Amino acid sequence: MKNILEKLEQRRIKARLGGGQARIDAQHARGKLTARERIELLLDHHSFEEFDMFVQHRAVDFGMDQQEKIPGDGVVTGWGTVNGRTVFVFAKDFTVFGGSLSETHAAKITKIQDMALKNRAPIIGLFDAGGARIQEGVAALGGYGEVFQRNVLASGVIPQISLIMGPCAGGDVYSPAMTDFIFMVRDTSYMFVTGPDVVKTVTNETVTAEELGGASVHTTKSSIADRAYDNDLEALLQMRRLIDFLPESNVGEAPVLPTFDESDRLDISLDTLIPDNPNKPYDVKELILKLVDEGDFFEIQGAHAGNIVTGFARIEGRPWASSPTSRWCWRACSTPTPRARARASCASATASTSRS
Ligand code: HXC
């Protein structure tokens, strides 16, 4: 028995190394964490329960049967908690075939999607991947079909959150595009249908990864990304903060949290902040920060369309989503239960001034 357990532990140690120490070092040298390090930071300490750690690909074409099979097949999946609330998570492991999606890799993700939907809990995808595994061809594309189908089924039922943490291409940007929130990491993450090298080969056009799909492009021009962060650590900690503002599903409610901000707090600056003259500008973000609990406002799409401010905050510990145009607020406002409607205070906040 002891021998079996030792062998199992050896297999686990090997699986945890993903594509090997050299690729892990390369990942760190690029300022990126590994898939497992990211999950560790995202979830509550020791709460992660991993599934399918030893799954391997089944491909035989293009010499894949000759290559060493890496346990886990490029994605780490499981569930855990964020501030005590259940979330399902998958993290692409760039050290294994560039995190690309094979038939078995897809099956690991769809299993987590199914479990999240069944348990009515949010799903968070940490993306750092090169799209469909080229060597698997149609089997990989079929895998994406299964993932996309579940993105659609989960839409409006559970929160789906994507965090782009590396150079993501192909299906690894199509799927996040169908989720509720997309966040990026500046300078290390990119979202494009195909990378600069392939663009150069096919169209002879020279373009940098940043120009093609960097965080600056997607937070300001395309507005595909809701927000960008300076590094993996900041991005993951902010995801924990976002989860606190969200209901677990369309039948749940976002948690009411204790607040030190007195509900009858007087702020005399509010008397003058909105000018009597409607043609005089004022900063609506300043207004939001003064109204909400402890000045804690989670802004969404702050770098895009500066004439409207959207995001999440709390009033008297209850969550509050600004702007009926925001995707989650729209769902909260249009929910048929009167109780939920009363709880979700929604308001649009249109900026009258240009914001810094
Ligand atoms: C298999 C892949 C891969 C892929 C990367 N790798 N992408 N392996 N399939 N799609 C492997 C590389 O061979 C390499 O292996 C390792 O991952 C790291 O890749 P690099 O190129 O060295 O890294 P980097 O320079 O950072 O560039 C990352 C990249 C680039 C921008 C993602 O690899 C790239 O452009 N890949 C192709 C992207 C692409 O065109 N994907 C579209 C797939 S089609 P080693 O062994 O050297 O470590 C698709 C369609 C979906 O997704 C449609 C659904 C219906």
Boltz pocket constraint, residues with backbone or C-beta under 6 A from the ligand:
constraints:
  - pocket:
      binder: B
      contacts: [[A, 94], [A, 95], [A, 96], [A, 97], [A, 98], [A, 99], [A, 100], [A, 129], [A, 130], [A, 131], [A, 132], [A, 133], [A, 134], [A, 135], [A, 141], [A, 144], [A, 145], [A, 167], [A, 168], [A, 169], [A, 170], [A, 171], [A, 172], [A, 174], [A, 193], [A, 194], [A, 195], [A, 196], [A, 197], [A, 198]]
      max_distance: 6.0
